[in-house]
Amino acid sequence: MIDNKQAGAIHLAAVAILFMLLAAAAMTFLYSMRYGRLPMQDVWDRWGKSATAISAELKNAGGWHAEAGPVATVDGGIRRCQIHGKLVYSDNACNASNPSSREVRLQDSKGFEAPKAPPPGAAGEEAVEQELRSKLLEKLAK
């Protein structure tokens, strides 16, 4: 016969495991906040590199070689078309025989730029505006 004092032991073990998992998650979070990375990411990167090397060896052993096609450039541009109802931008999948295909010109950008400093005369204009505001407020106050 099971004693009633012993009946809660299974629940106590489940709560202990739950709190161990919660503590491990909290420690992982705090570690990642302090160092900005997780130690398991290094392991996954290492495994990913070895998996890439193995797949490359298998491709070489099987005689499969991917041929690099022409690369899209700013001068050449790309084409826009619909393939199976989805809008696609591609330099090789959208050919001229597709009726929805059209040429799209690429534009080279500089990326994010720092904001430009205001011209030196702007500070003098702000003083004049402030003076006009104060005069206007004085007239309204009278």
SEZA-541782 format. One record per atom (N, C-alpha, C): atom name; residue number from 1; residue in one letter; x, y, z. Coordinates in Angstrom, 1 decimal, decimal comma, padded with zeros to 4 digits. Layout:
# SEZA-541782
('CA' NUM 'A' (X Y Z));
...
END
This chain:
# SEZA-541782
('N' 1 'M' (000,8 -001,2 000,0));
('CA' 1 'M' (000,0 000,0 000,0));
('C' 1 'M' (000,9 001,2 000,0));
('N' 2 'I' (000,6 002,2 -000,8));
('CA' 2 'I' (001,3 003,5 -001,0));
('C' 2 'I' (000,9 004,4 000,1));
('N' 3 'D' (001,9 005,0 000,8));
('CA' 3 'D' (001,6 006,0 001,8));
('C' 3 'D' (001,3 007,3 001,2));
('N' 4 'N' (000,4 008,1 001,7));
('CA' 4 'N' (000,0 009,4 001,1));
('C' 4 'N' (001,1 010,4 001,1));
('N' 5 'K' (002,1 010,2 002,1));
('CA' 5 'K' (003,2 011,1 002,1));
('C' 5 'K' (004,1 010,8 000,9));
('N' 6 'Q' (004,2 009,6 000,4));
('CA' 6 'Q' (005,0 009,3 -000,8));
('C' 6 'Q' (004,3 009,6 -002,1));
('N' 7 'A' (003,1 009,8 -002,2));
('CA' 7 'A' (002,3 010,0 -003,4));
('C' 7 'A' (002,8 011,3 -004,2));
('N' 8 'G' (003,3 012,3 -003,5));
('CA' 8 'G' (003,7 013,5 -004,1));
('C' 8 'G' (005,1 013,5 -004,6));
('N' 9 'A' (005,8 012,4 -004,4));
('CA' 9 'A' (007,3 012,4 -004,8));
('C' 9 'A' (007,5 012,5 -006,3));
('N' 10 'I' (006,6 012,0 -007,0));
('CA' 10 'I' (006,7 012,1 -008,5));
('C' 10 'I' (006,5 013,5 -008,9));
('N' 11 'H' (005,6 014,2 -008,3));
('CA' 11 'H' (005,4 015,6 -008,7));
('C' 11 'H' (006,6 016,4 -008,2));
('N' 12 'L' (007,1 016,1 -007,1));
('CA' 12 'L' (008,3 016,8 -006,6));
('C' 12 'L' (009,5 016,7 -007,6));
('N' 13 'A' (009,7 015,4 -008,1));
('CA' 13 'A' (010,7 015,2 -009,1));
('C' 13 'A' (010,5 016,0 -010,4));
('N' 14 'A' (009,2 016,1 -010,8));
('CA' 14 'A' (008,9 016,8 -012,0));
('C' 14 'A' (009,2 018,3 -011,8));
('N' 15 'V' (008,8 018,8 -010,6));
('CA' 15 'V' (009,1 020,2 -010,3));
('C' 15 'V' (010,6 020,5 -010,3));
('N' 16 'A' (011,3 019,6 -009,7));
('CA' 16 'A' (012,8 019,8 -009,6));
('C' 16 'A' (013,4 019,8 -011,0));
('N' 17 'I' (013,0 018,9 -011,9));
('CA' 17 'I' (013,5 018,9 -013,3));
('C' 17 'I' (013,1 020,2 -014,0));
('N' 18 'L' (011,9 020,6 -013,8));
('CA' 18 'L' (011,4 021,8 -014,5));
('C' 18 'L' (012,2 023,0 -014,0));
('N' 19 'F' (012,5 023,1 -012,7));
('CA' 19 'F' (013,3 024,3 -012,2));
('C' 19 'F' (014,8 024,2 -012,7));
('N' 20 'M' (015,3 022,9 -012,8));
('CA' 20 'M' (016,7 022,8 -013,3));
('C' 20 'M' (016,7 023,3 -014,8));
('N' 21 'L' (015,7 023,0 -015,6));
('CA' 21 'L' (015,7 023,5 -017,0));
('C' 21 'L' (015,5 025,0 -017,0));
('N' 22 'L' (014,7 025,5 -016,1));
('CA' 22 'L' (014,5 027,0 -016,0));
('C' 22 'L' (015,8 027,6 -015,6));
('N' 23 'A' (016,5 027,1 -014,7));
('CA' 23 'A' (017,8 027,7 -014,2));
('C' 23 'A' (018,8 027,6 -015,3));
('N' 24 'A' (018,9 026,5 -016,1));
('CA' 24 'A' (019,8 026,4 -017,2));
('C' 24 'A' (019,5 027,4 -018,3));
('N' 25 'A' (018,2 027,6 -018,6));
('CA' 25 'A' (017,8 028,6 -019,6));
('C' 25 'A' (018,2 030,0 -019,1));
('N' 26 'A' (018,0 030,3 -017,8));
('CA' 26 'A' (018,4 031,6 -017,3));
('C' 26 'A' (019,9 031,8 -017,3));
('N' 27 'M' (020,7 030,8 -017,0));
('CA' 27 'M' (022,2 030,9 -017,0));
('C' 27 'M' (022,6 031,1 -018,4));
('N' 28 'T' (022,0 030,4 -019,4));
('CA' 28 'T' (022,4 030,6 -020,8));
('C' 28 'T' (022,1 032,0 -021,2));
('N' 29 'F' (020,9 032,5 -020,8));
('CA' 29 'F' (020,6 033,9 -021,2));
('C' 29 'F' (021,6 034,9 -020,6));
('N' 30 'L' (021,9 034,7 -019,3));
('CA' 30 'L' (022,8 035,6 -018,7));
('C' 30 'L' (024,2 035,6 -019,3));
('N' 31 'Y' (024,7 034,3 -019,7));
('CA' 31 'Y' (026,0 034,2 -020,3));
('C' 31 'Y' (026,0 034,9 -021,7));
('N' 32 'S' (024,9 034,7 -022,4));
('CA' 32 'S' (024,8 035,3 -023,8));
('C' 32 'S' (024,8 036,8 -023,6));
('N' 33 'M' (024,1 037,4 -022,6));
('CA' 33 'M' (024,1 038,8 -022,4));
('C' 33 'M' (025,4 039,4 -022,0));
('N' 34 'R' (026,2 038,6 -021,3));
('CA' 34 'R' (027,5 039,1 -020,9));
('C' 34 'R' (028,5 039,0 -022,0));
('N' 35 'Y' (028,6 037,9 -022,7));
('CA' 35 'Y' (029,7 037,7 -023,7));
('C' 35 'Y' (029,2 037,9 -025,1));
('N' 36 'G' (027,9 038,0 -025,3));
('CA' 36 'G' (027,4 038,3 -026,7));
('C' 36 'G' (027,4 037,1 -027,6));
('N' 37 'R' (027,6 035,9 -027,1));
('CA' 37 'R' (027,5 034,7 -027,9));
('C' 37 'R' (027,3 033,5 -027,0));
('N' 38 'L' (026,9 032,4 -027,6));
('CA' 38 'L' (026,7 031,2 -026,9));
('C' 38 'L' (027,8 030,2 -027,2));
('N' 39 'P' (028,3 029,5 -026,2));
('CA' 39 'P' (029,3 028,5 -026,5));
('C' 39 'P' (028,9 027,4 -027,4));
('N' 40 'M' (027,6 027,1 -027,5));
('CA' 40 'M' (027,1 026,0 -028,4));
('C' 40 'M' (027,2 026,5 -029,8));
('N' 41 'Q' (027,2 027,8 -030,1));
('CA' 41 'Q' (027,3 028,3 -031,4));
('C' 41 'Q' (028,6 028,0 -032,0));
('N' 42 'D' (029,7 028,0 -031,2));
('CA' 42 'D' (031,0 027,5 -031,7));
('C' 42 'D' (031,0 026,1 -032,1));
('N' 43 'V' (030,3 025,3 -031,3));
('CA' 43 'V' (030,2 023,8 -031,6));
('C' 43 'V' (029,4 023,6 -032,9));
('N' 44 'W' (028,3 024,4 -033,0));
('CA' 44 'W' (027,5 024,2 -034,3));
('C' 44 'W' (028,2 024,7 -035,5));
('N' 45 'D' (029,0 025,8 -035,4));
('CA' 45 'D' (029,8 026,3 -036,5));
('C' 45 'D' (030,8 025,2 -036,9));
('N' 46 'R' (031,5 024,6 -035,9));
('CA' 46 'R' (032,5 023,6 -036,2));
('C' 46 'R' (031,8 022,4 -036,9));
('N' 47 'W' (030,7 022,0 -036,4));
('CA' 47 'W' (030,0 020,9 -037,1));
('C' 47 'W' (029,5 021,3 -038,5));
('N' 48 'G' (029,1 022,5 -038,6));
('CA' 48 'G' (028,6 023,0 -039,9));
('C' 48 'G' (029,8 023,0 -040,9));
('N' 49 'K' (031,0 023,4 -040,5));
('CA' 49 'K' (032,1 023,4 -041,4));
('C' 49 'K' (032,5 022,0 -041,8));
('N' 50 'S' (032,5 021,1 -040,8));
('CA' 50 'S' (032,8 019,7 -041,2));
('C' 50 'S' (031,7 019,1 -042,1));
('N' 51 'A' (030,5 019,4 -041,9));
('CA' 51 'A' (029,4 018,9 -042,8));
('C' 51 'A' (029,6 019,5 -044,2));
('N' 52 'T' (030,0 020,7 -044,3));
('CA' 52 'T' (030,2 021,3 -045,6));
('C' 52 'T' (031,4 020,6 -046,3));
('N' 53 'A' (032,4 020,4 -045,5));
('CA' 53 'A' (033,6 019,7 -046,1));
('C' 53 'A' (033,2 018,3 -046,6));
('N' 54 'I' (032,4 017,6 -045,8));
('CA' 54 'I' (032,0 016,2 -046,2));
('C' 54 'I' (031,2 016,3 -047,4));
('N' 55 'S' (030,2 017,2 -047,5));
('CA' 55 'S' (029,3 017,2 -048,6));
('C' 55 'S' (030,1 017,6 -049,9));
('N' 56 'A' (031,2 018,5 -049,7));
('CA' 56 'A' (032,0 018,8 -050,9));
('C' 56 'A' (032,8 017,6 -051,4));
('N' 57 'E' (033,3 016,8 -050,4));
('CA' 57 'E' (034,0 015,6 -050,8));
('C' 57 'E' (033,1 014,6 -051,5));
('N' 58 'L' (031,8 014,5 -051,0));
('CA' 58 'L' (030,9 013,6 -051,7));
('C' 58 'L' (030,5 014,1 -053,1));
('N' 59 'K' (030,4 015,4 -053,2));
('CA' 59 'K' (030,1 015,9 -054,6));
('C' 59 'K' (031,2 015,7 -055,5));
('N' 60 'N' (032,5 015,8 -055,0));
('CA' 60 'N' (033,6 015,6 -055,9));
('C' 60 'N' (033,7 014,1 -056,2));
('N' 61 'A' (033,4 013,2 -055,3));
('CA' 61 'A' (033,5 011,8 -055,5));
('C' 61 'A' (032,5 011,4 -056,5));
('N' 62 'G' (031,3 012,0 -056,4));
('CA' 62 'G' (030,2 011,6 -057,3));
('C' 62 'G' (030,3 012,2 -058,7));
('N' 63 'G' (031,3 013,1 -058,9));
('CA' 63 'G' (031,5 013,7 -060,2));
('C' 63 'G' (030,5 014,8 -060,5));
('N' 64 'W' (029,8 015,3 -059,5));
('CA' 64 'W' (028,9 016,4 -059,7));
('C' 64 'W' (029,6 017,7 -059,5));
('N' 65 'H' (029,6 018,6 -060,5));
('CA' 65 'H' (030,3 019,9 -060,4));
('C' 65 'H' (029,3 021,0 -060,8));
('N' 66 'A' (029,1 021,9 -059,9));
('CA' 66 'A' (028,2 023,1 -060,3));
('C' 66 'A' (029,0 024,1 -061,1));
('N' 67 'E' (028,4 024,5 -062,2));
('CA' 67 'E' (029,1 025,5 -063,0));
('C' 67 'E' (028,6 026,8 -062,7));
('N' 68 'A' (029,5 027,8 -062,5));
('CA' 68 'A' (029,1 029,1 -062,1));
('C' 68 'A' (028,6 029,8 -063,4));
('N' 69 'G' (027,5 030,4 -063,3));
('CA' 69 'G' (026,9 031,2 -064,4));
('C' 69 'G' (027,4 032,6 -064,4));
('N' 70 'P' (026,9 033,4 -065,3));
('CA' 70 'P' (027,2 034,8 -065,2));
('C' 70 'P' (026,6 035,5 -064,0));
('N' 71 'V' (027,3 036,5 -063,4));
('CA' 71 'V' (026,9 037,2 -062,2));
('C' 71 'V' (026,2 038,4 -062,7));
('N' 72 'A' (025,1 038,8 -062,0));
('CA' 72 'A' (024,3 040,0 -062,3));
('C' 72 'A' (025,2 041,2 -061,8));
('N' 73 'T' (025,3 042,2 -062,7));
('CA' 73 'T' (026,0 043,4 -062,4));
('C' 73 'T' (025,1 044,6 -062,5));
('N' 74 'V' (025,6 045,8 -062,1));
('CA' 74 'V' (024,9 047,0 -062,2));
('C' 74 'V' (024,7 047,3 -063,7));
('N' 75 'D' (025,7 047,1 -064,5));
('CA' 75 'D' (025,6 047,4 -065,9));
('C' 75 'D' (024,6 046,4 -066,6));
('N' 76 'G' (024,7 045,1 -066,3));
('CA' 76 'G' (023,8 044,2 -067,0));
('C' 76 'G' (022,4 044,2 -066,5));
('N' 77 'G' (022,1 044,3 -065,2));
('CA' 77 'G' (020,8 044,3 -064,7));
('C' 77 'G' (020,2 042,9 -064,5));
('N' 78 'I' (019,0 042,9 -064,1));
('CA' 78 'I' (018,3 041,6 -064,0));
('C' 78 'I' (016,9 041,7 -064,6));
('N' 79 'R' (016,2 040,5 -064,6));
('CA' 79 'R' (014,9 040,5 -065,1));
('C' 79 'R' (013,9 040,2 -064,0));
('N' 80 'R' (012,7 040,8 -064,2));
('CA' 80 'R' (011,6 040,5 -063,3));
('C' 80 'R' (010,5 039,8 -064,0));
('N' 81 'C' (010,0 038,7 -063,4));
('CA' 81 'C' (008,9 037,9 -064,1));
('C' 81 'C' (008,1 037,2 -063,0));
('N' 82 'Q' (007,1 036,5 -063,5));
('CA' 82 'Q' (006,3 035,7 -062,6));
('C' 82 'Q' (006,5 034,2 -063,0));
('N' 83 'I' (006,9 033,4 -062,0));
('CA' 83 'I' (007,0 032,0 -062,2));
('C' 83 'I' (006,1 031,3 -061,2));
('N' 84 'H' (005,2 030,5 -061,7));
('CA' 84 'H' (004,2 029,7 -060,9));
('C' 84 'H' (003,5 030,7 -060,0));
('N' 85 'G' (003,1 031,9 -060,4));
('CA' 85 'G' (002,4 032,8 -059,7));
('C' 85 'G' (003,1 033,6 -058,7));
('N' 86 'K' (004,4 033,5 -058,6));
('CA' 86 'K' (005,3 034,2 -057,6));
('C' 86 'K' (006,2 035,2 -058,4));
('N' 87 'L' (006,3 036,4 -057,8));
('CA' 87 'L' (007,2 037,4 -058,4));
('C' 87 'L' (008,6 037,0 -058,2));
('N' 88 'V' (009,5 037,0 -059,2));
('CA' 88 'V' (010,8 036,5 -059,1));
('C' 88 'V' (011,7 037,6 -059,8));
('N' 89 'Y' (012,8 037,9 -059,1));
('CA' 89 'Y' (013,9 038,8 -059,7));
('C' 89 'Y' (015,1 037,8 -059,9));
('N' 90 'S' (015,5 037,7 -061,2));
('CA' 90 'S' (016,6 036,7 -061,4));
('C' 90 'S' (017,3 037,2 -062,7));
('N' 91 'D' (018,6 036,7 -062,8));
('CA' 91 'D' (019,4 037,0 -063,9));
('C' 91 'D' (019,4 035,8 -064,9));
('N' 92 'N' (018,9 034,7 -064,5));
('CA' 92 'N' (018,9 033,5 -065,4));
('C' 92 'N' (017,6 032,8 -065,4));
('N' 93 'A' (016,7 032,9 -064,4));
('CA' 93 'A' (015,4 032,1 -064,4));
('C' 93 'A' (014,4 032,9 -065,3));
('N' 94 'C' (014,5 034,2 -065,4));
('CA' 94 'C' (013,5 034,9 -066,2));
('C' 94 'C' (014,1 035,2 -067,6));
('N' 95 'N' (013,6 034,4 -068,5));
('CA' 95 'N' (014,2 034,6 -069,9));
('C' 95 'N' (013,2 035,5 -070,7));
('N' 96 'A' (013,6 035,9 -071,8));
('CA' 96 'A' (012,8 036,8 -072,6));
('C' 96 'A' (011,6 036,2 -073,2));
('N' 97 'S' (011,5 034,9 -073,3));
('CA' 97 'S' (010,3 034,2 -073,8));
('C' 97 'S' (009,1 034,3 -072,9));
('N' 98 'N' (009,3 034,5 -071,6));
('CA' 98 'N' (008,3 034,7 -070,6));
('C' 98 'N' (007,5 036,0 -070,8));
('N' 99 'P' (006,2 036,0 -071,1));
('CA' 99 'P' (005,5 037,2 -071,4));
('C' 99 'P' (005,5 038,2 -070,2));
('N' 100 'S' (005,6 037,8 -069,0));
('CA' 100 'S' (005,6 038,7 -067,8));
('C' 100 'S' (007,0 039,2 -067,5));
('N' 101 'S' (008,0 038,8 -068,3));
('CA' 101 'S' (009,3 039,3 -068,0));
('C' 101 'S' (009,6 040,7 -068,5));
('N' 102 'R' (010,4 041,4 -067,7));
('CA' 102 'R' (010,8 042,7 -068,1));
('C' 102 'R' (012,1 043,1 -067,5));
('N' 103 'E' (012,9 043,9 -068,1));
('CA' 103 'E' (014,2 044,3 -067,6));
('C' 103 'E' (014,1 045,3 -066,4));
('N' 104 'V' (015,0 045,0 -065,4));
('CA' 104 'V' (015,1 045,9 -064,3));
('C' 104 'V' (016,5 046,4 -064,2));
('N' 105 'R' (016,7 047,6 -064,1));
('CA' 105 'R' (018,1 048,2 -063,9));
('C' 105 'R' (018,5 048,2 -062,5));
('N' 106 'L' (019,7 047,8 -062,2));
('CA' 106 'L' (020,2 047,9 -060,8));
('C' 106 'L' (020,8 049,2 -060,5));
('N' 107 'Q' (020,7 049,7 -059,3));
('CA' 107 'Q' (021,3 051,0 -058,9));
('C' 107 'Q' (022,3 050,7 -057,8));
('N' 108 'D' (023,5 051,2 -058,0));
('CA' 108 'D' (024,5 051,0 -057,0));
('C' 108 'D' (024,3 052,1 -055,9));
('N' 109 'S' (024,2 051,7 -054,6));
('CA' 109 'S' (024,0 052,7 -053,6));
('C' 109 'S' (025,2 052,7 -052,6));
('N' 110 'K' (025,3 053,8 -051,9));
('CA' 110 'K' (026,4 054,0 -050,9));
('C' 110 'K' (026,1 053,4 -049,6));
('N' 111 'G' (024,9 052,8 -049,4));
('CA' 111 'G' (024,5 052,3 -048,1));
('C' 111 'G' (024,0 053,4 -047,2));
('N' 112 'F' (024,2 053,2 -045,9));
('CA' 112 'F' (023,8 054,2 -044,9));
('C' 112 'F' (024,8 055,3 -044,9));
('N' 113 'E' (024,4 056,5 -044,9));
('CA' 113 'E' (025,3 057,7 -044,8));
('C' 113 'E' (025,0 058,4 -043,5));
('N' 114 'A' (026,0 059,0 -042,9));
('CA' 114 'A' (025,8 059,8 -041,7));
('C' 114 'A' (025,1 061,1 -042,1));
('N' 115 'P' (024,3 061,6 -041,2));
('CA' 115 'P' (023,5 062,9 -041,5));
('C' 115 'P' (024,5 064,0 -041,7));
('N' 116 'K' (024,1 064,9 -042,6));
('CA' 116 'K' (025,0 066,0 -042,9));
('C' 116 'K' (024,8 067,1 -041,9));
('N' 117 'A' (025,9 067,8 -041,6));
('CA' 117 'A' (025,8 068,9 -040,6));
('C' 117 'A' (025,0 070,1 -041,2));
('N' 118 'P' (024,3 070,8 -040,4));
('CA' 118 'P' (023,6 072,0 -040,9));
('C' 118 'P' (024,5 073,1 -041,4));
('N' 119 'P' (024,1 073,9 -042,4));
('CA' 119 'P' (025,0 074,9 -042,9));
('C' 119 'P' (025,3 075,9 -041,8));
('N' 120 'P' (026,4 076,6 -041,8));
('CA' 120 'P' (026,8 077,5 -040,8));
('C' 120 'P' (025,8 078,7 -040,5));
('N' 121 'G' (025,1 079,1 -041,6));
('CA' 121 'G' (024,2 080,2 -041,4));
('C' 121 'G' (022,9 079,8 -040,7));
('N' 122 'A' (022,7 078,5 -040,4));
('CA' 122 'A' (021,4 078,1 -039,8));
('C' 122 'A' (021,3 078,5 -038,4));
('N' 123 'A' (022,5 078,6 -037,7));
('CA' 123 'A' (022,5 079,0 -036,3));
('C' 123 'A' (022,0 080,5 -036,1));
('N' 124 'G' (022,4 081,3 -037,0));
('CA' 124 'G' (022,0 082,7 -037,0));
('C' 124 'G' (020,5 082,9 -037,3));
('N' 125 'E' (020,0 082,0 -038,2));
('CA' 125 'E' (018,6 082,1 -038,5));
('C' 125 'E' (017,7 081,7 -037,3));
('N' 126 'E' (018,2 080,7 -036,5));
('CA' 126 'E' (017,5 080,3 -035,3));
('C' 126 'E' (017,4 081,4 -034,3));
('N' 127 'A' (018,5 082,2 -034,2));
('CA' 127 'A' (018,4 083,3 -033,2));
('C' 127 'A' (017,4 084,4 -033,7));
('N' 128 'V' (017,4 084,6 -035,0));
('CA' 128 'V' (016,4 085,6 -035,5));
('C' 128 'V' (015,0 085,1 -035,3));
('N' 129 'E' (014,8 083,8 -035,5));
('CA' 129 'E' (013,4 083,2 -035,3));
('C' 129 'E' (013,0 083,3 -033,8));
('N' 130 'Q' (014,0 083,0 -033,0));
('CA' 130 'Q' (013,7 083,1 -031,5));
('C' 130 'Q' (013,4 084,5 -031,1));
('N' 131 'E' (014,1 085,5 -031,7));
('CA' 131 'E' (013,8 086,9 -031,4));
('C' 131 'E' (012,4 087,3 -031,9));
('N' 132 'L' (012,0 086,8 -033,1));
('CA' 132 'L' (010,7 087,2 -033,6));
('C' 132 'L' (009,6 086,5 -032,8));
('N' 133 'R' (009,8 085,3 -032,3));
('CA' 133 'R' (008,9 084,6 -031,4));
('C' 133 'R' (008,7 085,4 -030,1));
('N' 134 'S' (009,8 085,8 -029,5));
('CA' 134 'S' (009,7 086,6 -028,3));
('C' 134 'S' (008,9 087,9 -028,5));
('N' 135 'K' (009,1 088,6 -029,6));
('CA' 135 'K' (008,4 089,8 -029,9));
('C' 135 'K' (006,9 089,5 -030,1));
('N' 136 'L' (006,6 088,5 -030,8));
('CA' 136 'L' (005,2 088,1 -031,0));
('C' 136 'L' (004,5 087,8 -029,7));
('N' 137 'L' (005,2 087,0 -028,8));
('CA' 137 'L' (004,6 086,7 -027,5));
('C' 137 'L' (004,4 088,0 -026,7));
('N' 138 'E' (005,3 088,9 -026,8));
('CA' 138 'E' (005,1 090,2 -026,0));
('C' 138 'E' (003,9 091,0 -026,6));
('N' 139 'K' (003,7 091,0 -027,9));
('CA' 139 'K' (002,6 091,6 -028,5));
('C' 139 'K' (001,3 091,0 -028,0));
('N' 140 'L' (001,3 089,6 -028,0));
('CA' 140 'L' (000,1 088,9 -027,6));
('C' 140 'L' (-000,2 089,1 -026,1));
('N' 141 'A' (000,8 089,2 -025,3));
('CA' 141 'A' (000,7 089,4 -023,9));
('C' 141 'A' (000,0 090,7 -023,5));
('N' 142 'K' (000,2 091,8 -024,4));
('CA' 142 'K' (-000,3 093,1 -024,1));
('C' 142 'K' (-001,7 093,2 -024,4));
END
